[in-house]
């Protein structure tokens, strides 16, 4: 019989209901992608339409996951389509329900702060960044922060955590990091900071020189800072920066 209202599925060999971790990570990646598009529209263009649509969709998704069945959540269905050719990686459903309940709580807060504008703007932005942070960690590293917190609030310890993080065990040799790897990482970061400083210095000099010479030219059409004899309109980023003071501190 088809069960609509349930959380997780019974699979032979496991004592608790389970979910496919590959589907969960795929759905987290999809949500992260659209969350970044929405945030970039706010930060660069001052456009809040996309983020409001995303928050409504995010809330609906997690209401279905937590109260009905993750199997019928739209983004989870998309995740299943993308990873249907991969072998399932089973994870315990109880800790996922706890983690997604936290996600639903954040979604409801964002709904009231961003869509309805009932609370502080800075608080709203903080919640948005927390959601993006959690989605990034799950899709990139397979780290479910809510699943880690599950054990702190429940006497029954989580089973079948992604990557076996719930079990106490020693790291294998392939997981260990030696001092040479740390030195390589630090050297790479230092070189990238140096390269960025060079590009930033040269770029600012080039743009200042080009626009200074253009402003002294008598022919508007020859100016690299204008098109067809007309000055370039202010970048939408400039408007977003001025508006963002009222909206988000970035």
N, CA and C of each residue as an Amber inpcrd file, in Angstrom:
protein
   750
   0.8400000  -1.1960000   0.0000000   0.0000000   0.0000000   0.0000000
   0.8790000   1.2510000   0.0000000   0.5230000   2.2200000  -0.8290000
   1.2930000   3.4440000  -0.9540000   1.0340000   4.3390000   0.2500000
   2.0860000   4.6590000   0.9970000   1.9600000   5.5230000   2.1600000
   2.4050000   6.9390000   1.7950000   1.4940000   7.8870000   1.9990000
   1.8070000   9.2790000   1.6840000   2.5030000   9.9470000   2.8620000
   1.9120000   9.7970000   4.0650000   2.4310000  10.4770000   5.2450000
   3.3900000   9.5590000   6.0100000   4.6680000   9.6930000   5.7070000
   5.6870000   8.9630000   6.4530000   7.0260000   9.6430000   6.2210000
   7.9660000   9.3710000   7.1140000   9.2910000   9.9720000   6.9650000
  10.3190000   8.8480000   6.9060000  10.9630000   8.7280000   5.7680000
  11.9300000   7.6600000   5.5750000  11.2620000   6.3880000   5.0800000
  12.0830000   5.4590000   4.6470000  11.5730000   4.2020000   4.1040000
  12.2410000   3.0210000   4.7960000  11.4700000   1.9640000   4.9550000
  11.9940000   0.7520000   5.5650000  12.7760000  -0.0500000   4.5340000
  14.0170000  -0.3530000   4.8590000  14.8700000  -1.1420000   3.9750000
  15.4090000  -2.3210000   4.7710000  15.3370000  -3.4790000   4.1900000
  15.7940000  -4.6990000   4.8620000  17.2600000  -4.5730000   5.2720000
  17.5170000  -4.8950000   6.5330000  18.8890000  -4.8470000   7.0240000
  19.1870000  -3.6310000   7.8790000  18.2470000  -2.6940000   7.9490000
  18.4490000  -1.4910000   8.7490000  17.3600000  -1.3930000   9.8140000
  17.7500000  -1.0330000  11.0150000  16.8140000  -1.0100000  12.1470000
  16.0000000   0.2760000  12.2150000  16.3920000   1.2910000  11.4740000
  15.6730000   2.5720000  11.4850000  15.2530000   2.9210000  10.0530000
  14.2200000   3.7590000   9.8970000  13.8720000   4.2270000   8.5500000
  15.0470000   4.9910000   7.9520000  15.2020000   4.8870000   6.6590000
  16.3700000   5.4940000   6.0120000  15.9550000   6.3930000   4.8540000
  16.9030000   7.2460000   4.4590000  16.7920000   8.0780000   3.2630000
  18.0370000   7.8540000   2.4260000  17.9530000   8.2330000   1.1580000
  19.1140000   8.1450000   0.2730000  19.9170000   9.4370000   0.3990000
  21.0980000   9.3360000   0.9800000  21.9420000  10.5090000   1.2030000
  22.3180000  11.1890000  -0.1080000  22.4350000  10.4290000  -1.1840000
  22.7890000  11.0220000  -2.4790000  21.6810000  11.9670000  -2.9560000
  20.4450000  11.5770000  -2.7310000  19.3130000  12.4440000  -3.0880000
  19.3200000  13.7110000  -2.2350000  19.5810000  13.5400000  -0.9520000
  19.5890000  14.6830000  -0.0340000  20.6640000  15.6910000  -0.4260000
  21.8530000  15.1890000  -0.7680000  22.9340000  16.1010000  -1.1670000
  22.6420000  16.7680000  -2.5010000  22.0590000  16.0050000  -3.4210000
  21.7080000  16.5850000  -4.7150000  20.6840000  17.7050000  -4.5480000
  19.6820000  17.4760000  -3.7030000  18.6630000  18.4990000  -3.4770000
  19.2550000  19.7100000  -2.7730000  20.2090000  19.4920000  -1.8660000
  20.8900000  20.6110000  -1.2080000  21.6720000  21.4370000  -2.2250000
  22.2920000  20.7470000  -3.1970000  23.0250000  21.4660000  -4.2450000
  22.1080000  22.3010000  -5.1120000  20.9280000  21.7650000  -5.4400000
  19.9600000  22.5200000  -6.2470000  19.4960000  23.7660000  -5.4900000
  19.1750000  23.5980000  -4.2130000  18.7320000  24.7350000  -3.3950000
  19.8540000  25.7620000  -3.2390000  21.0820000  25.2920000  -3.0640000
  22.2160000  26.2050000  -2.9320000  22.4000000  27.0270000  -4.2020000
  22.2490000  26.3950000  -5.3510000  22.3970000  27.0860000  -6.6400000
  21.4000000  28.2390000  -6.7510000  20.1330000  27.9660000  -6.4680000
  19.1110000  29.0060000  -6.5820000  19.2260000  30.0410000  -5.4620000
  19.7130000  29.6240000  -4.2990000  19.9360000  30.5810000  -3.2100000
  21.0040000  31.5930000  -3.5960000  22.0750000  31.1200000  -4.2470000
  23.1500000  32.0290000  -4.6670000  22.6790000  32.9870000  -5.7570000
  21.8890000  32.4960000  -6.7090000  21.3370000  33.3710000  -7.7420000
  20.4810000  34.4570000  -7.1000000  19.6640000  34.0740000  -6.1340000
  18.7830000  35.0280000  -5.4590000  19.5850000  36.0690000  -4.6900000
  20.6240000  35.6210000  -3.9620000  21.4410000  36.5510000  -3.1900000
  22.2280000  37.4970000  -4.0910000  22.7300000  36.9830000  -5.2150000
  23.4670000  37.8400000  -6.1480000  22.5690000  38.9090000  -6.7550000
  21.3120000  38.5680000  -6.9970000  20.3600000  39.5640000  -7.4980000
  20.1470000  40.6790000  -6.4790000  20.1550000  40.3160000  -5.1960000
  20.0100000  41.3350000  -4.1540000  21.2720000  42.1820000  -4.0430000
  22.4260000  41.5240000  -4.0040000  23.6890000  42.2130000  -3.7600000
  24.1310000  43.0810000  -4.9280000  23.9310000  42.6000000  -6.1620000
  24.4360000  43.3040000  -7.3310000  23.4010000  44.2020000  -7.9990000
  22.1380000  43.8060000  -7.9420000  21.1040000  44.5410000  -8.6670000
  20.0640000  45.1880000  -7.7530000  20.0890000  44.8410000  -6.4790000
  19.0790000  45.3590000  -5.5780000  17.6940000  44.8140000  -5.8760000
  17.6350000  43.6390000  -6.5190000  16.3640000  43.0340000  -6.9250000
  15.9850000  41.9440000  -5.9190000  14.8470000  42.1260000  -5.2470000
  14.4210000  41.1880000  -4.2100000  13.3780000  40.1910000  -4.6940000
  13.0260000  40.2640000  -5.9790000  11.9740000  39.3860000  -6.4940000
  12.3960000  37.9230000  -6.4030000  13.6150000  37.6260000  -6.8570000
  14.0730000  36.2350000  -6.9040000  14.1920000  35.6320000  -5.5100000
  14.7030000  36.4130000  -4.5570000  14.9020000  35.8460000  -3.2230000
  13.5660000  35.6040000  -2.5290000  12.5550000  36.4240000  -2.8180000
  11.2280000  36.1960000  -2.2320000  10.6000000  34.9260000  -2.8160000
  10.7610000  34.7530000  -4.1260000  10.2520000  33.5260000  -4.7610000
  10.9660000  32.3080000  -4.1940000  12.2920000  32.4290000  -4.0290000
  13.0740000  31.3070000  -3.5090000  12.6440000  30.9460000  -2.0910000
  12.4240000  31.9450000  -1.2410000  12.0530000  31.6780000   0.1540000
  10.6990000  30.9870000   0.2290000   9.7450000  31.4120000  -0.5960000
   8.4340000  30.7490000  -0.6170000   8.5960000  29.2920000  -1.0540000
   9.3800000  29.0660000  -2.1240000   9.6100000  27.6970000  -2.6040000
  10.3450000  26.8630000  -1.5520000  11.3300000  27.4690000  -0.8940000
  12.1090000  26.7960000   0.1580000  11.1980000  26.3630000   1.3020000
  10.2890000  27.2330000   1.6990000   9.3670000  26.9260000   2.7960000
   8.4310000  25.7830000   2.4150000   7.8630000  25.8450000   1.2160000
   6.9680000  24.7700000   0.7550000   7.7040000  23.4380000   0.7120000
   8.9370000  23.4550000   0.2040000   9.7530000  22.2470000   0.1100000
   9.9330000  21.5910000   1.4750000  10.2700000  22.3910000   2.4930000
  10.5600000  21.8160000   3.8040000   9.2960000  21.4690000   4.5910000
   8.1870000  22.1410000   4.3120000   6.9160000  21.7240000   4.9180000
   6.5620000  20.3230000   4.4350000   6.7310000  20.0750000   3.1340000
   6.4360000  18.7480000   2.5810000   7.4040000  17.7090000   3.1390000
   8.6830000  18.0600000   3.2270000   9.6740000  17.1050000   3.7510000
   9.3650000  16.6900000   5.1860000   9.0640000  17.6590000   6.0270000
   8.9290000  17.3910000   7.4600000   7.5600000  16.8260000   7.8210000
   6.4870000  17.3640000   7.2360000   5.1440000  17.0050000   7.6820000
   4.4300000  15.9920000   6.7860000   4.8970000  15.8150000   5.5620000
   4.2180000  14.8740000   4.6660000   5.1450000  13.6970000   4.3600000
   6.0810000  13.8980000   3.4340000   6.9860000  12.8230000   3.0590000
   8.0790000  13.3990000   2.1550000   9.3620000  13.2260000   2.5130000
  10.4410000  13.7370000   1.6470000  10.3620000  13.2020000   0.2200000
   9.7540000  12.0380000   0.0820000   9.6360000  11.3980000  -1.2360000
   8.8490000  12.2530000  -2.2190000   7.9640000  13.1240000  -1.6870000
   7.1030000  13.9350000  -2.5460000   7.4640000  15.4210000  -2.5160000
   8.6000000  15.7530000  -1.9300000   9.0860000  17.1330000  -1.9610000
   9.6730000  17.4110000  -3.3480000   9.2740000  18.5070000  -3.9950000
   9.6760000  18.7560000  -5.3940000  11.1830000  18.7160000  -5.6390000
  11.9720000  19.3650000  -4.7740000  13.4270000  19.4030000  -5.0070000
  14.0450000  18.0380000  -4.7280000  13.4990000  17.2960000  -3.7820000
  13.9780000  15.9380000  -3.5440000  13.6930000  15.0470000  -4.7490000
  12.5580000  15.2850000  -5.4040000  12.2460000  14.5280000  -6.6260000
  13.2690000  14.8340000  -7.7050000  13.6300000  16.1140000  -7.8470000
  14.6700000  16.4900000  -8.8180000  15.9940000  15.8250000  -8.4660000
  16.3370000  15.8410000  -7.1800000  17.5730000  15.1930000  -6.7420000
  17.5820000  13.7130000  -7.0780000  16.4380000  13.0650000  -6.9000000
  16.3370000  11.6350000  -7.2340000  16.5360000  11.3970000  -8.7250000
  15.9940000  12.2980000  -9.5450000  16.1710000  12.1700000 -10.9970000
  17.6430000  12.2570000 -11.3830000  18.3680000  13.1740000 -10.7490000
  19.7750000  13.3760000 -11.1040000  20.6680000  12.2180000 -10.6690000
  20.3540000  11.5680000  -9.5380000  21.2490000  10.5310000  -9.0140000
  20.6420000   9.1350000  -9.1220000  19.6020000   9.0100000  -9.9370000
  18.9160000   7.7140000 -10.0370000  19.8140000   6.6090000 -10.5820000
  20.8810000   6.9800000 -11.2760000  21.7850000   5.9700000 -11.8150000
  22.9010000   5.5910000 -10.8660000  22.8990000   6.1610000  -9.6570000
  23.9490000   5.8740000  -8.6780000  23.4350000   4.9330000  -7.5900000
  24.3500000   4.1810000  -7.0170000  23.9850000   3.2700000  -5.9330000
  23.5650000   4.0710000  -4.7050000  22.4110000   3.7490000  -4.0740000
  21.9600000   4.5090000  -2.8940000  22.9660000   4.4280000  -1.7460000
  23.0610000   5.5290000  -1.0210000  23.8640000   5.5740000   0.2050000
  22.8820000   5.8760000   1.3390000  22.5950000   4.8840000   2.1450000
  21.5330000   5.0210000   3.1340000  22.0000000   5.7870000   4.3710000
  21.1200000   6.6680000   4.8350000  21.3790000   7.4240000   6.0520000
  20.1290000   7.3880000   6.9180000  20.3100000   7.4700000   8.2280000
  19.1820000   7.3940000   9.1490000  18.2100000   8.5530000   8.9610000
  16.9160000   8.2490000   8.9330000  15.9010000   9.2830000   8.7280000
  15.6700000  10.1730000   9.9580000  15.7430000   9.6600000  11.1980000
  15.4380000  10.5020000  12.3620000  16.2900000  11.7650000  12.4440000
  17.6030000  11.6490000  12.2420000  18.4470000  12.8470000  12.3320000
  18.2140000  13.7990000  11.1640000  17.8350000  13.2510000  10.0150000
  17.5160000  14.1110000   8.8800000  16.2450000  14.9210000   9.1520000
  15.2740000  14.2760000   9.7890000  14.0310000  14.9910000  10.1240000
  14.3300000  16.1360000  11.0960000  15.2110000  15.8720000  12.0480000
  15.6110000  16.9120000  12.9960000  16.2980000  18.0700000  12.2610000
  17.2210000  17.7250000  11.3690000  17.9520000  18.7570000  10.6210000
  17.0170000  19.5600000   9.7270000  16.1100000  18.8830000   9.0450000
  15.1930000  19.5790000   8.1440000  14.1470000  20.3770000   8.9090000
  13.8390000  19.9770000  10.1360000  12.9570000  20.7850000  10.9820000
  13.6380000  22.1100000  11.3220000  14.9390000  22.0580000  11.5480000
  15.7030000  23.2960000  11.7440000  15.6450000  24.1570000  10.4880000
  15.7920000  23.5070000   9.3150000  15.7080000  24.2390000   8.0540000
  14.3550000  24.8810000   7.8630000  13.2900000  24.1640000   8.2600000
  11.9440000  24.7190000   8.1550000  11.7860000  25.9270000   9.0690000
  12.3580000  25.8370000  10.2720000  12.3160000  26.9760000  11.1900000
  12.9820000  28.2040000  10.5950000  14.1510000  28.0090000   9.9810000
  14.8480000  29.1240000   9.3300000  14.0340000  29.6570000   8.1520000
  13.3850000  28.7490000   7.4120000  12.5760000  29.1670000   6.2650000
  11.4120000  30.0460000   6.7110000  10.7670000  29.6740000   7.8160000
   9.6360000  30.4610000   8.3210000  10.1090000  31.8390000   8.7830000
  11.2740000  31.8800000   9.4300000  11.8340000  33.1700000   9.8560000
  12.1080000  34.0460000   8.6430000  12.7240000  33.4620000   7.5970000
  13.0010000  34.2360000   6.3750000  11.7160000  34.7000000   5.7150000
  10.6850000  33.8680000   5.7820000   9.4030000  34.2320000   5.1820000
   8.8480000  35.4970000   5.8310000   8.9300000  35.5800000   7.1510000
   8.4040000  36.7450000   7.8600000   9.3210000  37.9590000   7.7600000
  10.6430000  37.7200000   7.7110000  11.5720000  38.8530000   7.6830000
  11.7400000  39.4450000   6.2910000  11.9250000  38.5790000   5.2930000
  12.2200000  39.0580000   3.9390000  10.9640000  39.2770000   3.1100000
  10.0470000  38.3360000   3.1310000   8.8500000  38.4450000   2.2950000
   7.8420000  39.4230000   2.9010000   7.6070000  39.2980000   4.2160000
   6.6160000  40.1600000   4.8700000   7.2440000  41.3810000   5.5370000
   8.5910000  41.3720000   5.7080000   9.2970000  42.5290000   6.2600000
   8.8990000  42.8860000   7.6730000   8.7400000  41.8800000   8.5500000
   8.2360000  42.1410000   9.9000000   9.3430000  42.3260000  10.9350000
  10.5830000  41.9400000  10.5860000  11.6510000  42.0280000  11.5690000
  12.8300000  42.8240000  11.0070000  13.8720000  42.9260000  11.8210000
  15.0640000  43.6790000  11.4490000  15.6790000  43.1490000  10.1580000
  16.1410000  44.0770000   9.3240000  16.7530000  43.7160000   8.0490000
  18.0660000  42.9660000   8.2540000  18.8710000  43.4170000   9.1800000
  20.1580000  42.7660000   9.4530000  19.9220000  41.3330000   9.9310000
  18.9150000  41.1530000  10.7760000  18.5620000  39.8150000  11.2480000
  18.1370000  38.9290000  10.0840000  17.3720000  39.4900000   9.1560000
  16.9270000  38.7540000   7.9650000  18.1160000  38.2970000   7.1320000
  19.0670000  39.1890000   6.9320000  20.2540000  38.8420000   6.1400000
  21.0810000  37.7590000   6.8250000  21.1670000  37.8380000   8.1440000
  21.9260000  36.8350000   8.8980000  21.3210000  35.4500000   8.7070000
  19.9900000  35.3520000   8.7670000  19.3140000  34.0700000   8.5850000
  19.5550000  33.5330000   7.1700000  19.5040000  34.4250000   6.1640000
  19.7590000  34.0060000   4.7730000  21.1420000  33.4020000   4.6190000
  22.1380000  34.0480000   5.2260000  23.5030000  33.5580000   5.1000000
  23.7040000  32.2500000   5.8680000  23.0060000  32.0770000   6.9760000
  23.0850000  30.8090000   7.7080000  22.5530000  29.6700000   6.8420000
  21.4300000  29.9180000   6.1580000  20.8580000  28.8860000   5.2750000
  21.8150000  28.5220000   4.1440000  22.4100000  29.5460000   3.5210000
  23.3630000  29.3000000   2.4310000  24.5670000  28.5260000   2.9550000
  25.0380000  28.8990000   4.1300000  26.1770000  28.2140000   4.7540000
  25.8690000  26.7340000   4.9780000  24.6830000  26.4360000   5.5240000
  24.3050000  25.0510000   5.7990000  24.1480000  24.2470000   4.5100000
  23.5380000  24.8610000   3.4920000  23.3780000  24.1770000   2.1990000
  24.7290000  23.8940000   1.5600000  25.6460000  24.8650000   1.6530000
  26.9780000  24.6950000   1.0690000  27.7220000  23.5380000   1.7340000
  27.6580000  23.4800000   3.0540000  28.3740000  22.4190000   3.7680000
  27.8170000  21.0430000   3.4280000  26.4950000  20.9550000   3.2740000
  25.9210000  19.6390000   2.9770000  26.2420000  19.1910000   1.5660000
  26.0980000  20.1120000   0.6010000  26.2990000  19.6910000  -0.7870000
  27.7720000  19.5340000  -1.1390000  28.6460000  20.3220000  -0.5150000
  30.0720000  20.2720000  -0.8730000  30.8450000  19.2230000  -0.0960000
  30.5690000  19.1180000   1.2010000  31.3700000  18.2460000   2.0640000
  30.5810000  17.0830000   2.6450000  29.2570000  17.0510000   2.3890000
  28.4420000  15.9920000   2.9720000  28.2820000  16.1260000   4.4720000
  28.4570000  17.3520000   4.9900000  28.3450000  17.5980000   6.4290000
  26.9540000  18.1480000   6.7260000  26.1650000  17.3660000   7.4340000
  24.8290000  17.7890000   7.8540000  24.9430000  18.3140000   9.2790000
  24.9590000  19.6330000   9.4190000  25.1540000  20.2450000  10.7390000
  24.0200000  19.8590000  11.6840000  22.7810000  19.8540000  11.1720000
  21.6420000  19.4710000  11.9970000  21.7530000  18.0450000  12.5000000
  22.2980000  17.1660000  11.6550000  22.4920000  15.7670000  12.0720000
  23.5030000  15.6750000  13.2050000  24.5150000  16.5390000  13.1700000
  25.5010000  16.5610000  14.2510000  24.8520000  17.0190000  15.5610000
  23.9330000  17.9800000  15.4640000  23.2660000  18.5120000  16.6500000
  22.2290000  17.5490000  17.2130000  21.7830000  16.6090000  16.3840000
  20.7420000  15.6620000  16.7940000  21.1130000  14.9370000  18.0880000
  22.3620000  14.4930000  18.1690000  22.8010000  13.7280000  19.3360000
  22.8170000  14.5480000  20.6200000  22.8800000  15.8710000  20.5010000
  22.9040000  16.7210000  21.6850000  21.5290000  16.8630000  22.3240000
  20.4800000  16.6410000  21.5290000  19.1240000  16.8770000  22.0180000
  18.2750000  15.6020000  22.0820000  18.8530000  14.4660000  21.7520000
  18.0940000  13.2160000  21.7550000  18.8730000  12.1340000  22.4880000
  18.1700000  11.3880000  23.3250000  18.8340000  10.3180000  24.0690000
  19.1730000   9.1360000  23.1700000  18.3430000   8.9220000  22.1290000
  18.6460000   7.8650000  21.1610000  19.6350000   8.4070000  20.1320000
  20.8170000   7.8760000  20.1500000  21.8690000   8.3920000  19.2790000
  21.5750000   8.0750000  17.8170000  22.0370000   8.9750000  16.9490000
  21.8140000   8.8200000  15.5080000  22.5460000   7.5980000  14.9790000
  21.8980000   6.9420000  14.0310000  22.5020000   5.7990000  13.3530000
  22.6140000   6.0900000  11.8660000  23.5880000   5.4590000  11.2230000
  23.7810000   5.5810000   9.7720000  23.9610000   7.0320000   9.3470000
  24.8700000   7.7190000   9.9950000  25.1630000   9.0970000   9.5970000
  26.0030000   9.0980000   8.3180000  25.8650000  10.1300000   7.4660000
  26.6560000  10.2040000   6.2330000  28.1530000  10.1500000   6.5280000
  28.8360000   9.2930000   5.8240000  30.2740000   9.1620000   6.0120000
  30.6660000   8.4620000   7.2900000  29.6800000   7.8980000   8.0160000
  29.9790000   7.1950000   9.2560000  30.4790000   8.0850000  10.3710000
  30.0740000   9.3910000  10.3720000  30.6050000  10.3230000  11.3650000
  30.0290000  10.0740000  12.7590000  28.9320000   9.3120000  12.8590000
  28.3350000   9.0420000  14.1710000  29.1290000   8.0070000  14.9550000
  29.8730000   7.1890000  14.2550000  30.6430000   6.1520000  14.9440000
  32.0020000   6.6910000  15.3730000  32.4050000   6.2920000  16.5640000
  33.7290000   6.6800000  17.0510000  34.7660000   5.7690000  16.4160000
  35.7150000   6.3390000  15.7120000  36.7070000   5.5020000  15.0310000
  37.9710000   6.3140000  14.7910000  39.0550000   5.5970000  14.5700000
  40.3140000   6.2630000  14.2440000  40.3550000   6.5860000  12.7570000
  41.0290000   7.6830000  12.4400000  41.1780000   8.0460000  11.0350000
  42.1120000   7.0720000  10.3430000  41.7610000   6.7160000   9.1290000
  42.6360000   5.8660000   8.3370000  43.7690000   6.7110000   7.7660000
  44.7900000   6.0250000   7.2800000  45.9830000   6.7210000   6.7960000
  45.6530000   7.6970000   5.6690000  44.7130000   7.3110000   4.8030000
  44.3870000   8.1520000   3.6570000  43.6460000   9.4320000   4.0730000
  43.1460000   9.4690000   5.3120000  42.4080000  10.6300000   5.8080000
  43.2900000  11.6230000   6.5550000  44.4760000  11.2190000   6.9070000
  45.3470000  12.0720000   7.7160000  46.0360000  13.1420000   6.8680000
  46.3280000  14.2790000   7.5010000  47.0050000  15.4000000   6.8290000
  48.3660000  15.5880000   7.4770000  49.4240000  15.6080000   6.6650000
  50.7640000  15.7970000   7.2090000  51.2090000  17.2530000   7.0640000
  52.3640000  17.5780000   7.6390000  52.8300000  18.9630000   7.6850000
  53.1720000  19.5000000   6.2850000  53.5970000  18.6040000   5.3660000
  53.9230000  19.0540000   4.0100000  52.6630000  19.5600000   3.3110000
  51.5430000  18.8610000   3.4970000  50.2850000  19.3010000   2.8950000
  49.8550000  20.6570000   3.4530000  50.0560000  20.8630000   4.7520000
  49.7040000  22.1430000   5.3710000  50.5670000  23.2660000   4.8020000
  51.8680000  22.9930000   4.6250000  52.7730000  23.9970000   4.0600000
  52.3660000  24.3500000   2.6290000  52.0200000  23.3200000   1.8310000
  51.5820000  23.5520000   0.4480000  50.3250000  24.4150000   0.4310000
  49.3820000  24.1060000   1.3110000  48.1360000  24.8740000   1.3690000
  48.3990000  26.3290000   1.7470000  49.2070000  26.5560000   2.7660000
  49.5200000  27.9240000   3.1940000  50.2670000  28.6950000   2.1150000
  51.1950000  28.0000000   1.4210000  51.9380000  28.6460000   0.3390000
  51.0100000  29.0460000  -0.7990000  50.0700000  28.1650000  -1.1300000
  49.1140000  28.4580000  -2.2040000  48.2540000  29.6780000  -1.8520000
  47.7540000  29.7140000  -0.6250000  46.9300000  30.8550000  -0.1940000
  47.7340000  32.1460000  -0.2370000  49.0010000  32.0940000   0.2040000
  49.8570000  33.2870000   0.1880000  50.0870000  33.7890000  -1.2300000
  50.3530000  32.8630000  -2.1490000  50.5760000  33.2410000  -3.5500000
  49.3140000  33.8660000  -4.1400000  48.1640000  33.2960000  -3.8510000
  46.9030000  33.8280000  -4.3900000  46.5990000  35.2210000  -3.8480000
  46.9120000  35.4560000  -2.5700000  46.7270000  36.7980000  -1.9920000
  47.6370000  37.7970000  -2.6800000  48.8830000  37.3810000  -2.9550000
  49.8380000  38.2610000  -3.6360000  49.3770000  38.5660000  -5.0620000
  48.9260000  37.5220000  -5.7840000  48.4420000  37.7120000  -7.1480000
  47.2320000  38.6440000  -7.1660000  46.3300000  38.4600000  -6.2180000
  45.1380000  39.3120000  -6.1460000  45.5150000  40.7600000  -5.8900000
  46.5090000  40.9820000  -5.0380000  46.9370000  42.3610000  -4.7490000
  47.5600000  43.0120000  -5.9820000  48.3010000  42.2270000  -6.7880000
  48.9000000  42.7680000  -8.0170000  47.8140000  43.1700000  -9.0000000
  46.8460000  42.2650000  -9.2420000  45.7650000  42.5610000 -10.1840000
  44.9240000  43.7460000  -9.7180000  44.6910000  43.8270000  -8.4280000
  43.8780000  44.9070000  -7.8960000  44.5820000  46.2500000  -8.0760000
  45.9040000  46.2830000  -7.8300000  46.6820000  47.5160000  -7.9700000
  46.7560000  47.9480000  -9.4370000  47.0820000  46.9960000 -10.3290000
  47.1790000  47.3200000 -11.7530000  45.8290000  47.7100000 -12.3340000
  44.7690000  47.0160000 -11.9360000  43.4410000  47.3100000 -12.4540000
  42.9720000  48.6970000 -12.0800000  43.2400000  49.1140000 -10.8400000
  42.8130000  50.4440000 -10.4110000  43.5890000  51.5250000 -11.1420000
  44.8830000  51.2810000 -11.4070000  45.6860000  52.2660000 -12.1470000
  45.2140000  52.4120000 -13.5790000  44.9120000  51.2520000 -14.2470000
  44.4840000  51.2830000 -15.6430000  43.1520000  52.0190000 -15.7870000
  42.1870000  51.7230000 -14.9210000  40.8690000  52.3350000 -15.0360000
  40.9380000  53.8270000 -14.7440000  41.7800000  54.2300000 -13.7860000
  41.9090000  55.6520000 -13.4650000  42.5370000  56.4040000 -14.6150000
  43.5930000  55.8300000 -15.2170000  44.2750000  56.4800000 -16.3310000
  43.3750000  56.5950000 -17.5460000  42.6480000  55.5060000 -17.8670000
  41.7900000  55.4980000 -19.0480000  40.6820000  56.5340000 -18.9460000
  40.0280000  56.6050000 -17.7930000  38.9060000  57.5240000 -17.6470000
  39.3730000  58.9540000 -17.4900000  40.5850000  59.1620000 -16.9500000
  41.1190000  60.5200000 -16.8410000  41.4270000  61.0880000 -18.2120000
  42.0490000  60.2580000 -19.0780000  42.3640000  60.7250000 -20.4270000
  41.1030000  60.9180000 -21.2430000  40.0950000  60.1010000 -20.9710000
  38.8410000  60.2170000 -21.7090000  38.1210000  61.5090000 -21.3620000
  38.1670000  61.9140000 -20.0940000  37.4670000  63.1240000 -19.6710000
  38.1100000  64.3740000 -20.2390000  39.4180000  64.3250000 -20.5490000
  40.1030000  65.4820000 -21.1180000  39.9700000  65.5470000 -22.6380000
  39.4670000  64.4650000 -23.2490000  39.3050000  64.4420000 -24.7010000
  38.1250000  65.3070000 -25.1140000  38.2270000  65.9860000 -26.2470000
  37.1560000  66.8650000 -26.7320000  36.0660000  66.0910000 -27.4330000
  36.3610000  64.8840000 -27.8940000  35.3790000  64.0780000 -28.6160000
  34.7570000  63.0610000 -27.6840000  33.4570000  63.1810000 -27.3900000
  32.8260000  62.2190000 -26.4760000  32.8530000  60.8090000 -27.0090000
  32.7670000  60.6420000 -28.3170000  32.6900000  59.2970000 -28.8790000
  33.9900000  58.5400000 -28.7350000  35.1070000  59.2920000 -28.5270000
  36.3950000  58.6040000 -28.4080000  36.6590000  58.1420000 -26.9820000
  35.7910000  58.5120000 -26.0790000  36.0050000  58.1600000 -24.6790000
  35.7070000  56.6800000 -24.4270000  36.6310000  55.9840000 -23.7680000
  36.3520000  54.5910000 -23.4190000  35.3150000  54.4840000 -22.3060000
  34.9680000  55.6450000 -21.7120000  33.9820000  55.6350000 -20.6440000
  32.6090000  56.0390000 -21.1600000  32.4280000  56.0780000 -22.4740000
  31.1240000  56.4140000 -23.0300000  30.8670000  55.5780000 -24.2640000
  29.6290000  55.4930000 -24.6760000  29.2450000  54.7290000 -25.8490000
  28.4120000  55.6270000 -26.7550000  28.8380000  55.7590000 -28.0050000
  28.0600000  56.5300000 -28.9630000  27.8800000  57.9740000 -28.5640000
  28.8710000  58.5380000 -27.8830000  28.7800000  59.9310000 -27.5040000
  27.9540000  60.1580000 -26.2560000  27.4310000  59.1050000 -25.6440000
  26.6410000  59.2470000 -24.4310000  27.3760000  58.6040000 -23.2640000
  27.2630000  59.2460000 -22.1380000  27.9140000  58.6930000 -20.9620000
  27.2490000  57.3910000 -20.5580000  28.0810000  56.4820000 -20.0580000
  27.5410000  55.2140000 -19.5860000  26.6890000  55.4710000 -18.3570000
  25.5420000  54.8280000 -18.3200000  24.6830000  54.9760000 -17.1570000
  25.3390000  54.3370000 -15.9370000  24.9240000  54.8090000 -14.7940000
  25.4810000  54.2520000 -13.5590000  25.2050000  52.7620000 -13.4880000
  26.2080000  52.0510000 -13.0500000  26.0640000  50.6030000 -12.9430000
  24.9450000  50.2430000 -11.9750000  24.1940000  49.2020000 -12.2910000
  23.1670000  48.7690000 -11.3380000  23.7760000  48.3570000 -10.0090000
  25.0850000  48.0210000 -10.0380000  25.7500000  47.6690000  -8.7860000
  25.8240000  48.8780000  -7.8630000  25.9960000  50.0810000  -8.4440000
  26.0740000  51.2800000  -7.6310000  24.7600000  51.5240000  -6.9230000
  23.6670000  51.3190000  -7.6700000  22.3580000  51.4840000  -7.0560000
  22.1260000  50.4700000  -5.9720000  22.6340000  49.2500000  -6.2330000
  22.4510000  48.1940000  -5.2470000  23.2140000  48.5020000  -3.9780000
  24.4230000  49.1130000  -4.1580000  25.2210000  49.4380000  -2.9830000
  24.5170000  50.4730000  -2.1280000  23.9570000  51.5120000  -2.7890000
  23.2750000  52.5420000  -2.0380000  22.0140000  52.0070000  -1.3710000
  21.3220000  51.1030000  -2.0980000  20.1150000  50.5410000  -1.5220000
  20.4170000  49.5120000  -0.4450000  21.5760000  48.8390000  -0.5970000
  21.8780000  47.7550000   0.3270000  22.1190000  48.2690000   1.7440000
  22.4430000  49.5570000   1.8690000  22.6230000  50.1160000   3.2120000
  21.3260000  50.0020000   3.9850000  20.2010000  50.1310000   3.2560000
  18.9060000  50.0270000   3.8840000  18.4570000  48.5750000   4.0320000
  19.0630000  47.7010000   3.2440000  18.5630000  46.3250000   3.1760000
  19.4910000  45.3370000   3.8540000  20.7060000  45.1990000   3.3350000
  21.6660000  44.2500000   3.9020000  23.0300000  44.9050000   3.9980000
  23.7810000  44.6060000   5.0200000  25.0980000  45.2340000   5.2070000
  26.1830000  44.6070000   4.3800000  25.9870000  44.5140000   3.0230000
  27.0720000  44.0240000   2.1640000  27.1530000  44.8690000   0.9230000
